[in-house]
Amino acid sequence: MVPEDPVEHPAQSVQGGVARPEGPPGEVQMSDPEETIRFPNNITLVAPKSVWNQHALMADIVDWNASDVPSTESLFTDGEEPLSPLVRLTPEHTSFTTPVTVMFPACIGATRVWRSSESSWELVELESFENGCVTTSLSHFCHCFASGNSRILKAIGYIKPHSAVAKLALACVGRCHQCNHALEQYQEDYYFLEGYQPCTRPAPVGTCEDTTSFRVTQGAHQQTLQVSSRMCPAISDELQAQGTQFKVQIEDIEHTFKCDAATHGDVTISGASSSSQQRPSSSEPLGDVTQPSSATMSSYFASFLPSFLLVNEDIPDGSQAPISMISARFDKGEMEMKFRRVHELLKAHNFENLMVDVGGGDDFGAKTLEYLGRLDAEHGVMLAVCTENYGEMTSSPYSSNGELTFALNENVRVLPLKVVPIYPPRPPSGPDHPFDKTGAAKALVKMVLPPCRVFLDCCDKSAEQIAKLIAEELLNMGK
């Protein structure tokens, strides 16, 4: 059953009394009306008003590792696994004369519903599965979840505007609460999908039983994504995009993912230019899409960008500037986030600016080597973000210390960016330092960043102000 117009918790108002014939013929009396309340996480309870008045019914999602949750370790056979979140219904161990209808989200493929009983689990009837929710009825409250033998998966493409970067997500089809909620969170996290736009159509992938590995291939590069009940969705490392699309093979089957430029304003459709900022509805025919110009594509992508990425007239065009690379300490702190915004601003104004994505996993070292090689081969400029600890020796050969060493050995131009009052940097060292007992990092900083080298003062400046300073200096260095 699916309730009509349920009330969103905590506003537990009555959905409406239901007049039911009782007593002598012709006389209609009000029975105990049902009240439907929807809780967060798309959990819905339907119970008589008297039950709501007598008990403070509550529903939420809890962690599988909670101390009061019975183990499911020996519960399943033949690849069965949980296909829903774990739902806690309270007050626990309270019996109801009239069962309470419970609806909660589950993945397509769910076939059974379980409820906790003392220290174990028992099956209850799965009354229906529709609109991404299972429905069951419980005469007493407990923990409950749905299970099945396999998840049905889809692949979702994501493209980052103003770049040639794409990513792939493997997620459950339908209204999977776990996947949809996680994807929303990933799209707010820089290291995963922040700034990426989903492609128009997902691709079918197949089923996932227990833990399943999917081989993702693009050209000579291959990576493996693992999906299970505890690892879904799965997000790929960076892939290469061409304009508004990219191609990738999943288990040797090629898929093409596109961000449809035709659905957004200022894109030529059937030979005509539309300046409307309204998206057509999904039911409207879009006609034949002509190959958009670079200016059109810039307009299309700019509309997706947050305010700090919109093209600013104060920042000059960087088409004639030398290639550059941002070298910094990657600690996920405020300074790193500021310079990732600087990086995006420079790219938005046609500067060939490189910055390693620390979310790239095993590709981090390879990307660092690739970018350093390009600086050397193309006579580029290293932009040194001079925090106090910049250049410190670490366990990684791809740290800012390694980048400075490369710049010294290969005579790569370095443009220091003063971002804190202490300058030049003072990387830690000494007898207690795990990697630099003798102060080699300080000596390296003095050699690469001598007092006579001019720096850009970026202290207390916004990302846009810093991008403008760097842009003007790079253009001067390119003359």
C-alpha positions as CSV (number, residue, x, y, z in Angstrom):
1,M,0.0,0.0,0.0
2,V,1.1,3.5,-0.7
3,P,-0.4,6.3,1.5
4,E,-1.9,9.4,-0.1
5,D,-0.4,12.7,0.9
6,P,1.3,11.5,4.1
7,V,2.3,14.0,6.7
8,E,6.0,14.8,7.1
9,H,7.3,14.1,10.6
10,P,7.4,15.7,13.2
11,A,4.1,17.4,12.3
12,Q,2.1,14.4,13.3
13,S,-1.3,15.6,12.3
14,V,-4.2,13.3,11.4
15,Q,-4.4,12.5,7.7
16,G,-8.2,12.4,8.1
17,G,-10.9,10.4,9.7
18,V,-12.5,7.6,7.7
19,A,-16.3,7.1,8.1
20,R,-17.0,3.4,8.3
21,P,-20.5,1.8,8.6
22,E,-21.1,0.5,12.1
23,G,-24.2,0.0,14.2
24,P,-27.7,0.0,12.8
25,P,-28.2,0.2,9.0
26,G,-28.3,3.8,7.7
27,E,-26.3,5.1,10.7
28,V,-22.6,6.1,10.0
29,Q,-20.2,6.4,12.9
30,M,-16.5,7.5,13.1
31,S,-14.2,4.5,13.7
32,D,-10.6,4.8,14.9
33,P,-9.2,6.6,11.9
34,E,-5.8,5.8,10.5
35,E,-3.0,8.4,10.5
36,T,-0.1,8.3,8.1
37,I,3.2,9.9,9.0
38,R,6.3,10.0,6.9
39,F,9.6,10.2,8.8
40,P,13.0,11.3,7.5
41,N,14.8,8.9,5.2
42,N,11.5,8.0,3.4
43,I,10.1,5.8,6.2
44,T,6.4,5.8,6.6
45,L,4.1,4.5,9.4
46,V,0.4,4.0,9.2
47,A,-1.5,3.3,12.4
48,P,-4.8,4.0,14.1
49,K,-5.0,7.4,15.8
50,S,-5.4,5.6,19.1
51,V,-2.1,4.0,18.7
52,W,-0.4,7.3,17.9
53,N,-2.0,8.8,21.0
54,Q,-1.0,6.0,23.3
55,H,2.6,5.4,22.0
56,A,5.3,7.8,20.8
57,L,6.0,5.9,17.5
58,M,9.3,6.7,16.0
59,A,11.4,5.4,13.0
60,D,14.9,6.1,12.0
61,I,17.9,4.4,10.3
62,V,20.7,3.1,12.5
63,D,24.2,1.6,12.0
64,W,24.5,-2.2,11.5
65,N,27.2,-2.3,14.0
66,A,25.1,-0.8,16.8
67,S,25.4,-2.8,20.1
68,D,21.7,-3.7,20.2
69,V,21.5,-5.0,16.7
70,P,21.6,-8.8,16.4
71,S,24.3,-10.3,14.1
72,T,23.3,-11.2,10.6
73,E,26.6,-13.2,10.0
74,S,24.9,-16.6,9.7
75,L,21.5,-15.4,8.5
76,F,22.0,-15.6,4.7
77,T,22.8,-18.3,2.2
78,D,23.3,-18.5,-1.5
79,G,24.5,-14.9,-1.9
80,E,21.5,-13.2,-0.1
81,E,22.4,-9.8,1.4
82,P,20.7,-6.7,2.9
83,L,19.0,-4.6,0.3
84,S,17.8,-1.8,2.5
85,P,19.0,0.3,5.4
86,L,18.5,-1.0,8.9
87,V,15.4,0.6,10.3
88,R,14.8,1.0,14.0
89,L,11.1,1.3,15.2
90,T,10.4,2.5,18.7
91,P,9.1,1.9,21.3
92,E,10.7,-1.5,21.0
93,H,9.1,-4.7,22.5
94,T,5.7,-3.0,22.5
95,S,2.8,-5.0,21.1
96,F,-0.2,-3.5,19.2
97,T,-3.7,-4.9,18.9
98,T,-3.9,-3.6,15.4
99,P,-0.7,-4.1,13.4
100,V,1.2,-1.0,12.2
101,T,1.9,-0.7,8.5
102,V,5.6,0.0,7.9
103,M,7.1,1.2,4.6
104,F,10.8,1.9,4.1
105,P,13.1,2.2,1.1
106,A,14.8,-0.8,-0.4
107,C,16.7,-1.7,-3.6
108,I,15.0,-3.5,-6.5
109,G,15.5,-7.2,-5.9
110,A,14.3,-7.2,-2.3
111,T,12.3,-10.4,-1.7
112,R,12.2,-10.8,2.1
113,V,11.7,-8.7,5.2
114,W,13.3,-9.4,8.6
115,R,12.6,-8.1,12.1
116,S,14.7,-8.6,15.2
117,S,13.5,-10.8,18.0
118,E,15.4,-10.9,21.2
119,S,19.0,-11.8,19.9
120,S,18.0,-13.1,16.5
121,W,16.0,-12.4,13.4
122,E,12.8,-13.7,12.0
123,L,11.0,-13.4,8.7
124,V,7.8,-11.3,8.4
125,E,5.5,-11.0,5.4
126,L,6.5,-8.7,2.6
127,E,3.2,-7.3,1.5
128,S,4.3,-5.3,-1.5
129,F,7.3,-3.6,-3.2
130,E,6.5,-0.4,-5.1
131,N,7.9,3.0,-5.6
132,G,11.2,1.9,-4.2
133,C,9.7,0.9,-0.8
134,V,8.8,-2.4,0.8
135,T,5.6,-2.6,2.9
136,T,5.0,-4.9,5.8
137,S,2.9,-5.0,9.0
138,L,4.2,-5.4,12.5
139,S,2.4,-6.1,15.7
140,H,5.4,-5.1,17.8
141,F,8.3,-2.8,17.1
142,C,11.9,-3.8,16.6
143,H,14.7,-3.5,14.0
144,C,13.8,-4.5,10.5
145,F,15.3,-4.6,7.0
146,A,14.8,-6.2,3.6
147,S,17.0,-8.7,1.8
148,G,17.5,-10.3,-1.6
149,N,19.9,-12.3,-3.7
150,S,21.3,-9.5,-5.9
151,R,21.4,-5.8,-6.5
152,I,20.6,-4.5,-10.0
153,L,23.2,-1.8,-10.9
154,K,23.5,1.1,-13.2
155,A,26.4,3.2,-14.3
156,I,26.1,7.0,-14.0
157,G,28.5,9.3,-15.9
158,Y,29.7,12.6,-14.5
159,I,31.6,15.3,-16.3
160,K,33.4,18.3,-14.8
161,P,32.6,21.5,-16.7
162,H,35.5,23.5,-18.2
163,S,37.8,20.4,-18.0
164,A,38.4,17.1,-19.8
165,V,37.7,15.2,-16.6
166,A,35.0,12.6,-16.0
167,K,34.1,10.0,-13.4
168,L,31.8,7.0,-13.2
169,A,29.6,5.9,-10.4
170,L,28.1,2.4,-10.0
171,A,24.8,2.5,-8.0
172,C,21.6,0.6,-7.6
173,V,18.7,1.2,-10.0
174,G,15.5,2.6,-8.7
175,R,15.0,4.7,-5.6
176,C,17.8,3.1,-3.5
177,H,18.0,5.2,-0.3
178,Q,21.6,4.2,0.4
179,C,22.9,5.0,-3.1
180,N,20.9,8.2,-3.7
181,H,21.8,9.6,-0.3
182,A,25.5,8.8,-0.7
183,L,25.6,10.3,-4.2
184,E,24.1,13.5,-2.8
185,Q,26.9,13.6,-0.2
186,Y,29.6,12.8,-2.8
187,Q,28.4,15.7,-4.9
188,E,29.1,18.0,-2.0
189,D,32.7,16.7,-1.5
190,Y,35.5,18.1,-3.5
191,Y,37.5,14.8,-3.5
192,F,34.6,12.9,-5.1
193,L,32.0,14.6,-7.3
194,E,31.8,18.2,-6.3
195,G,31.6,20.4,-9.4
196,Y,30.7,17.4,-11.6
197,Q,27.5,17.3,-13.6
198,P,25.6,14.0,-14.1
199,C,25.1,12.8,-17.6
200,T,21.7,12.5,-19.0
201,R,21.2,8.7,-19.2
202,P,22.7,6.0,-17.0
203,A,23.7,2.6,-18.5
204,P,22.7,-0.8,-17.3
205,V,25.5,-2.8,-15.7
206,G,24.0,-6.0,-14.4
207,T,23.6,-7.6,-11.0
208,C,25.8,-7.6,-7.9
209,E,25.9,-10.5,-5.6
210,D,27.8,-10.2,-2.3
211,T,31.0,-8.4,-3.3
212,T,31.4,-8.0,-7.1
213,S,34.3,-6.4,-8.9
214,F,33.7,-4.5,-12.2
215,R,36.6,-3.8,-14.6
216,V,36.5,-0.2,-16.0
217,T,38.7,0.5,-18.9
218,Q,39.4,3.6,-20.9
219,G,42.2,3.3,-23.5
220,A,45.3,1.9,-21.8
221,H,44.1,2.7,-18.3
222,Q,42.2,0.2,-16.3
223,Q,40.7,0.3,-12.8
224,T,38.5,-1.9,-10.7
225,L,35.4,-0.8,-8.8
226,Q,34.0,-3.1,-6.0
227,V,30.4,-3.1,-5.1
228,S,28.7,-4.8,-2.2
229,S,25.9,-4.0,0.4
230,R,28.4,-2.0,2.4
231,M,30.2,-0.5,-0.6
232,C,27.6,1.0,-2.8
233,P,27.8,3.3,-4.7
234,A,31.3,3.0,-6.0
235,I,33.1,6.0,-7.5
236,S,35.8,5.7,-10.1
237,D,39.1,7.6,-10.4
238,E,39.3,10.3,-13.0
239,L,38.5,9.5,-16.6
240,Q,39.1,11.5,-19.7
241,A,36.2,13.4,-21.3
242,Q,35.9,15.0,-24.8
243,G,33.6,18.0,-24.6
244,T,30.3,16.9,-23.2
245,Q,30.8,13.2,-23.5
246,F,33.2,10.3,-22.6
247,K,33.4,6.6,-23.5
248,V,34.4,3.8,-21.2
249,Q,34.3,0.0,-21.1
250,I,32.7,-1.7,-18.2
251,E,33.5,-5.4,-18.3
252,D,34.5,-5.1,-22.0
253,I,31.1,-3.5,-22.9
254,E,31.5,0.0,-24.3
255,H,29.2,2.8,-23.0
256,T,29.0,6.4,-24.0
257,F,27.9,9.0,-21.4
258,K,26.8,12.5,-22.5
259,C,25.9,15.8,-20.9
260,D,23.2,16.9,-23.3
261,A,24.1,20.4,-24.3
262,A,20.9,20.7,-26.2
263,T,18.9,20.8,-23.0
264,H,20.4,24.0,-21.9
265,G,20.2,27.6,-23.1
266,D,22.4,29.2,-25.8
267,V,23.0,26.0,-27.6
268,T,22.2,25.7,-31.3
269,I,19.3,23.4,-31.9
270,S,18.1,22.6,-35.5
271,G,20.2,25.5,-36.8
272,A,18.6,28.1,-34.5
273,S,20.0,29.7,-31.4
274,S,18.0,29.7,-28.2
275,S,18.7,32.3,-25.6
276,S,16.2,31.1,-23.1
277,Q,17.5,30.1,-19.7
278,Q,14.6,27.7,-19.1
279,R,15.3,24.0,-19.6
280,P,12.6,22.3,-21.8
281,S,10.7,19.5,-20.1
282,S,11.8,16.0,-20.6
283,S,8.8,15.4,-22.8
284,E,9.6,18.2,-25.2
285,P,11.3,17.1,-28.5
286,L,14.7,18.7,-28.8
287,G,15.3,18.3,-32.5
288,D,18.7,17.7,-34.1
289,V,21.6,19.0,-32.2
290,T,24.4,20.7,-34.3
291,Q,28.0,20.6,-33.2
292,P,28.3,23.5,-30.7
293,S,31.1,26.0,-31.0
294,S,33.7,26.5,-28.3
295,A,32.0,29.7,-27.3
296,T,28.7,27.9,-27.0
297,M,30.2,25.2,-24.9
298,S,31.7,27.8,-22.6
299,S,28.3,29.3,-22.1
300,Y,26.7,25.9,-21.5
301,F,29.3,24.9,-18.9
302,A,29.4,28.3,-17.2
303,S,25.7,28.0,-16.3
304,F,26.5,25.0,-14.1
305,L,29.4,26.6,-12.3
306,P,29.2,28.0,-8.7
307,S,29.6,31.8,-8.5
308,F,33.3,31.8,-7.9
309,L,33.9,30.0,-11.2
310,L,32.0,32.4,-13.4
311,V,34.2,34.2,-15.9
312,N,35.3,37.5,-14.4
313,E,36.4,40.3,-16.6
314,D,39.2,41.3,-14.2
315,I,41.0,38.0,-14.9
316,P,42.7,38.2,-18.4
317,D,42.6,35.4,-21.0
318,G,45.4,32.9,-20.6
319,S,45.6,31.5,-24.1
320,Q,49.1,32.8,-24.6
321,A,50.4,32.1,-21.1
322,P,52.9,29.3,-20.3
323,I,51.7,26.1,-18.8
324,S,51.8,26.1,-15.0
325,M,51.4,23.7,-12.1
326,I,50.2,24.4,-8.5
327,S,52.6,22.8,-6.0
328,A,51.2,22.7,-2.5
329,R,50.9,20.7,0.7
330,F,47.7,18.6,0.3
331,D,46.2,18.4,3.8
332,K,42.5,19.0,2.9
333,G,42.7,22.3,4.8
334,E,41.4,25.7,4.0
335,M,44.5,26.7,2.0
336,E,44.3,23.7,-0.3
337,M,40.6,24.4,-0.9
338,K,41.3,28.0,-1.7
339,F,43.9,27.0,-4.3
340,R,41.7,24.4,-5.9
341,R,39.3,27.3,-6.5
342,V,42.2,29.3,-7.9
343,H,43.0,26.3,-10.2
344,E,39.4,26.2,-11.5
345,L,39.3,30.0,-12.0
346,L,42.5,29.9,-14.1
347,K,41.2,27.0,-16.2
348,A,38.0,28.9,-16.7
349,H,40.0,31.7,-18.3
350,N,41.9,29.5,-20.7
351,F,45.1,29.0,-18.6
352,E,46.8,25.6,-18.9
353,N,47.0,25.1,-15.2
354,L,47.7,21.7,-13.6
355,M,46.9,20.5,-10.1
356,V,47.0,16.9,-8.9
357,D,43.6,15.6,-7.6
358,V,44.4,13.9,-4.3
359,G,41.2,11.9,-4.7
360,G,42.9,10.0,-7.6
361,G,44.1,7.2,-5.4
362,D,47.0,5.3,-7.1
363,D,47.1,7.8,-9.9
364,F,48.4,10.5,-7.6
365,G,52.0,9.7,-8.1
366,A,51.6,9.0,-11.8
367,K,49.8,12.4,-12.3
368,T,52.5,14.2,-10.4
369,L,55.2,12.7,-12.6
370,E,53.1,13.5,-15.7
371,Y,52.6,17.1,-14.7
372,L,56.3,17.7,-13.8
373,G,57.3,16.2,-17.1
374,R,55.1,18.6,-18.9
375,L,56.5,21.5,-17.0
376,D,60.0,20.5,-18.0
377,A,59.1,19.7,-21.7
378,E,56.9,22.8,-22.2
379,H,59.1,25.3,-20.2
380,G,56.3,25.8,-17.7
381,V,56.1,27.5,-14.4
382,M,55.7,25.9,-10.9
383,L,53.4,27.9,-8.7
384,A,54.8,27.2,-5.1
385,V,52.1,27.7,-2.5
386,C,54.5,28.7,0.3
387,T,52.8,27.8,3.6
388,E,55.1,27.6,6.6
389,N,55.7,23.8,6.1
390,Y,56.0,23.9,2.3
391,G,58.8,21.7,1.1
392,E,58.8,19.4,4.2
393,M,60.2,15.9,3.7
394,T,57.6,13.2,4.0
395,S,57.2,9.5,3.2
396,S,56.0,10.3,-0.3
397,P,58.4,11.0,-3.1
398,Y,55.6,13.0,-4.8
399,S,55.4,15.6,-2.0
400,S,56.1,19.4,-2.3
401,N,59.7,18.5,-1.3
402,G,60.0,16.1,-4.3
403,E,58.5,18.7,-6.6
404,L,61.0,21.4,-5.4
405,T,63.8,18.9,-5.9
406,F,62.6,18.3,-9.5
407,A,62.5,22.0,-10.2
408,L,66.0,22.4,-8.9
409,N,67.5,19.5,-10.9
410,E,65.6,20.3,-14.1
411,N,65.9,24.1,-13.9
412,V,62.1,24.6,-13.9
413,R,60.9,28.1,-13.3
414,V,59.3,28.6,-9.9
415,L,56.9,31.4,-8.9
416,P,56.6,31.6,-5.1
417,L,53.2,32.5,-3.7
418,K,53.4,34.0,-0.2
419,V,50.3,32.9,1.5
420,V,51.2,33.3,5.2
421,P,53.2,35.9,7.1
422,I,56.2,33.6,7.6
423,Y,58.3,33.6,4.4
424,P,60.3,31.8,3.1
425,P,58.9,28.5,4.3
426,R,60.4,26.8,7.3
427,P,59.8,23.1,6.8
428,P,60.2,21.1,10.1
429,S,63.3,19.0,10.6
430,G,65.6,17.9,13.4
431,P,66.6,14.7,15.4
432,D,63.0,13.9,16.1
433,H,61.7,14.3,12.6
434,P,61.0,10.9,11.0
435,F,62.4,11.8,7.6
436,D,64.6,15.0,7.8
437,K,67.2,14.8,10.6
438,T,69.7,17.2,9.1
439,G,67.5,20.1,7.8
440,A,67.9,19.1,4.1
441,A,64.4,20.6,3.3
442,K,65.3,24.0,4.7
443,A,68.5,24.0,2.5
444,L,66.4,23.0,-0.5
445,V,64.0,25.9,0.1
446,K,66.9,28.4,0.4
447,M,68.3,27.2,-3.0
448,V,65.1,27.2,-4.9
449,L,63.5,30.2,-3.2
450,P,66.5,32.6,-2.5
451,P,65.8,36.1,-1.1
452,C,66.4,37.7,-4.4
453,R,63.5,35.8,-6.1
454,V,60.4,37.9,-6.3
455,F,57.2,36.4,-4.8
456,L,53.6,37.2,-5.2
457,D,52.0,38.4,-2.0
458,C,48.8,36.4,-1.7
459,C,48.2,36.9,2.0
460,D,44.6,37.6,3.1
461,K,43.5,37.6,-0.5
462,S,40.4,35.8,-2.0
463,A,40.8,33.0,-4.6
464,E,39.7,35.4,-7.3
465,Q,42.3,38.0,-6.3
466,I,45.0,35.4,-6.2
467,A,43.9,34.0,-9.6
468,K,44.1,37.5,-11.1
469,L,47.7,38.1,-9.7
470,I,48.9,34.7,-11.0
471,A,47.2,35.3,-14.4
472,E,48.9,38.7,-14.9
473,E,52.3,37.3,-13.8
474,L,52.1,34.2,-16.0
475,L,51.3,36.4,-19.0
476,N,54.3,38.6,-18.3
477,M,56.5,35.5,-18.0
478,G,55.2,34.3,-21.4
479,K,56.3,37.4,-23.3
